[in-house]
Amino acid sequence: MTDGQSQITETERSDQSLRPSVRRGLSAKIFSLIVIFIMLGEVMIYVPSIANFRLSYLSHRIEAAQIASLVLEATPDHMVSQELQDELLRNADAIAVALKRADARHLMLHGTAEIVIDAHFDLRKRSFLMGIMDAFETLLVGGTRTLRVVDDAQNEAGDFTEIVISEAPLRSAMIGYSVNILVLSMFLSMLVAIMVYVTLDRLLVRPVRRLTGNMVRFSENPEDAGRVISPSGRRDEIGVAESELSRMQQELASMLQQKNHLAALGLAVSKISHDLRNMLASAQLITDRLGSVQDPTVQKIAPKLIGSIDRAIDFCAHTLKYGKAQEAPPRRETFELLPLVQEVFETAAARNAANIMWRCDVADDFMVDADREHLFRILTNLCRNSVQALEGSEDERDTPGVVQLRAWREGAVVTVEVRDNGTGVPERARENLFAAFRGSVRAGGTGLGLAIAAELARAHGGELRLVESDTGAVFWVAIPDRITSLDERRQSPRAG
């Protein structure tokens, strides 16, 4: 099998895995919901319509009975034969007909059988809700009863017309009407559902399926530019989603390629730095011997050469250290800050000029919640940067160099300030001050010190930032306390 055929087969398998089953797919859910919603709407329409159908049926029966009773009005003595009455009653679909005029109630038509009334309905007094209840009562439990129905007489023929009818024809008519409504509702719901389904499938489901399919395929190999989605050019929300997805995929593919290149470059630089450090270490041993040579020229050049080699070795060491894995998570504890600050001062001042003054404004009982080693490294980097800045600006100052450290607490956040009275941070270095290899202020610097210090501060949930100042450089290290439960605070030996 060729590579092209293998790729096509893999794509087909991916498409099949992305396509859900018919019953669980978005299309099936949309279709089912449309049918359900339409049927619910038809039910809401059916409930009042069946009540209105029953009311109309009874009103028509009363009209037919009143018309049949007019035959009696045409006779001289208001009497007809029983055979004619039975025929009129059959045409009116009634058992008996009565009419009330003035104060008298007249039985106009009646059969020969004995009449037993099972239920009475006065259409003049029935509310809308009662009409619905009467209709469902007829459908569910009716069909065998004899009903007495009363309504206003038509065309001022009397006060009201009263008929006695069998409920069976009424129930049969209502069932037929309900079946017709059901069939029509199902037909309309299926028709509308199919139309909406086809429309949504083309406008929404297929584009969404295309988006999700492209996401999955792109995630399998993000560096493959051929897997970036091609926008369809639509101007609606789907088109915007396609355009944004295409843009993000292109950016992600570019970033991954850059990261791979940087990773390969970093590996090469690490190897070169390792070998270069060994070479420089050998050169350092040789230059140390030059310091014992009494030649004036050698004595003049040797310190500069030794300093240059030392800086090169430090640069290689920092580069290797920064290229390693990420810093370990901070192992936080609550401790007094003052002893740590004194140790930082001793370490930072050990390799620098003795004419720099150190000032500490930290209370003896000031507590901080942090990783001791991480905080030591942060403050040491800041203090060394201050010393180097003061040494570089020694000729420009009339006053002695001062490095000041103070700390304060605001709620659950401890802020430590490191301040010097040097020339400050140049504008050109502020933009990338905390970026590795880009934020160096002095010539020959790597910019790793501030980058590592900022990374350690972020690991504590805090921040390291440069504060605007009229003189010198001012850095703030903000470290929040850990969020602890009440039980943990109770168990703490210093809780009180």
Residue pairs with C-beta under 8 A, 6 or more apart in sequence:
1 9
11 217
14 213
14 216
14 217
14 220
15 213
18 209
18 212
18 213
18 216
19 25
19 209
20 26
22 28
26 205
26 208
26 209
27 197
27 200
27 201
27 205
30 196
30 197
30 200
30 201
30 205
31 193
31 194
31 197
34 189
34 192
34 193
34 196
34 197
35 189
35 190
35 193
38 185
38 188
38 189
38 192
38 193
39 185
39 186
39 189
42 181
42 185
42 188
42 189
46 178
46 181
46 185
47 132
48 128
48 132
49 181
50 132
50 135
50 136
50 139
50 174
50 177
50 178
50 181
51 128
51 131
51 132
51 134
51 135
52 131
53 135
53 173
53 174
53 177
54 131
54 134
54 135
54 138
54 170
54 174
55 123
55 126
55 131
57 170
57 173
57 174
58 121
58 123
58 149
58 151
58 170
59 123
59 151
61 92
61 93
61 94
61 149
61 163
61 165
62 123
62 149
62 151
62 154
62 161
62 163
63 154
64 91
64 92
64 93
64 94
65 92
65 94
65 97
65 109
65 161
65 163
66 97
66 99
66 153
66 154
66 157
66 161
67 92
68 88
68 89
68 91
68 92
68 94
68 97
68 109
69 88
69 97
69 99
69 108
69 109
69 161
71 80
71 84
71 88
72 78
72 79
72 80
72 108
72 109
80 88
82 112
85 109
85 110
85 111
86 111
88 109
89 95
89 96
89 97
89 109
89 110
89 111
92 109
92 163
93 165
93 169
94 109
94 163
94 164
94 165
95 110
95 111
95 113
95 115
95 146
95 163
95 164
95 165
95 166
96 107
96 109
96 110
96 111
96 115
96 163
96 164
97 107
97 108
97 109
97 110
97 161
97 162
97 163
97 164
98 105
98 106
98 107
98 108
98 161
98 162
98 163
99 105
99 106
99 108
99 153
99 157
99 158
99 160
99 161
99 162
100 106
100 153
100 158
100 159
100 160
100 161
100 162
101 157
101 158
101 159
102 159
105 162
115 146
115 164
116 146
117 146
117 147
117 148
117 164
118 145
118 146
118 147
118 167
119 145
119 146
119 147
119 148
119 167
120 147
120 148
120 150
121 134
121 147
121 148
121 149
121 150
122 149
122 150
122 151
123 149
123 150
123 151
124 150
124 151
124 152
124 160
126 134
135 174
138 167
138 170
138 171
138 174
139 171
139 174
139 175
139 178
142 167
142 170
142 171
143 167
143 168
143 171
144 167
144 168
145 166
145 167
146 164
146 165
146 166
146 167
147 164
147 165
147 166
147 167
147 170
148 162
148 163
148 164
149 162
149 163
149 164
149 165
150 160
150 161
150 162
151 160
151 161
152 159
152 160
152 161
153 159
153 160
153 161
154 161
203 238
204 238
207 232
207 234
207 238
207 242
208 238
210 229
211 229
211 238
211 241
211 242
211 245
214 227
214 229
214 245
215 245
217 227
218 224
218 227
218 228
218 229
218 249
220 227
221 227
222 249
222 252
222 253
222 256
223 253
223 256
223 257
223 260
224 253
225 250
225 253
227 249
228 246
228 249
228 250
228 253
229 242
229 245
229 246
229 249
230 246
231 239
231 242
231 243
231 246
232 238
232 239
232 242
233 239
234 242
266 323
269 319
269 323
270 319
270 320
270 323
273 316
273 319
273 320
274 316
274 320
276 312
276 316
277 313
277 316
277 317
277 320
280 309
280 312
280 313
280 316
281 313
283 309
284 306
284 309
284 310
284 313
287 302
287 305
287 306
287 309
288 306
290 298
290 302
290 305
290 306
291 299
291 302
291 303
291 306
293 299
293 302
311 444
315 444
315 446
318 446
318 448
318 449
319 446
319 448
321 448
322 436
322 448
322 451
322 452
327 374
327 452
327 455
327 456
327 459
329 459
330 370
330 371
330 374
330 456
330 459
330 460
331 371
332 369
332 370
332 371
332 460
332 482
333 369
333 370
333 371
333 372
334 367
334 368
334 369
334 492
334 494
335 367
335 368
335 372
336 364
336 365
336 366
336 367
336 368
337 362
337 366
337 367
337 368
337 407
337 414
337 416
338 360
338 362
338 363
338 364
338 366
340 372
340 375
340 376
340 379
341 360
341 362
341 379
341 405
341 407
342 360
343 376
344 376
344 379
344 380
344 383
344 405
345 358
345 360
345 383
345 405
347 380
348 380
348 383
348 384
348 387
348 403
349 356
349 358
349 387
352 384
352 387
352 388
352 391
353 387
353 391
353 394
355 400
355 401
356 387
356 390
356 391
356 400
356 401
356 402
356 403
357 400
357 401
357 402
357 403
358 402
358 403
359 402
359 403
359 404
359 405
360 404
360 405
360 406
361 404
361 405
361 406
361 407
362 405
362 406
362 407
366 407
366 409
367 494
368 375
368 407
368 414
368 416
368 479
369 414
369 479
369 481
369 482
370 414
370 460
370 479
371 456
371 460
374 456
374 459
374 460
375 456
375 477
375 479
377 452
377 453
377 456
378 453
378 456
378 457
378 464
378 477
379 405
379 416
379 418
379 477
381 449
381 450
381 452
381 453
382 418
382 450
382 453
382 475
382 477
383 403
383 405
383 418
384 449
385 441
385 449
385 450
385 473
386 403
386 418
386 419
386 420
386 422
386 473
387 401
387 403
388 442
389 420
389 422
389 423
389 441
389 442
389 472
389 473
390 397
390 401
390 403
390 420
390 421
390 422
391 401
392 422
392 423
392 442
393 422
393 423
394 401
396 423
397 421
397 422
399 421
401 420
401 421
401 422
402 420
402 421
403 418
403 419
403 420
404 417
404 418
404 419
404 420
405 416
405 417
405 418
405 419
406 416
406 417
406 419
407 414
407 415
407 416
407 417
408 414
408 415
409 415
412 480
412 481
413 462
413 478
413 479
413 480
413 481
414 478
414 479
414 480
414 481
415 476
415 477
415 478
415 479
416 476
416 477
416 479
417 467
417 474
417 475
417 476
417 477
418 474
418 475
418 477
419 469
419 472
419 473
419 474
419 475
420 472
420 473
421 471
421 472
422 472
422 473
423 472
424 469
424 471
424 472
424 473
425 433
425 441
425 466
425 473
426 441
429 439
429 440
429 441
430 466
432 438
432 439
432 447
433 439
433 450
433 466
434 450
434 451
434 454
434 464
435 447
435 451
436 446
436 447
436 448
436 451
437 446
437 447
437 448
438 447
439 447
439 450
439 451
440 446
440 447
450 464
453 464
453 477
454 463
454 464
457 463
457 464
457 477
457 478
457 479
458 464
460 479
460 480
461 479
461 480
462 477
462 478
462 479
462 480
463 477
463 478
464 475
464 476
464 477
464 478
465 475
465 476
465 478
466 473
466 474
466 475
467 474
467 475
467 476
468 474
489 495
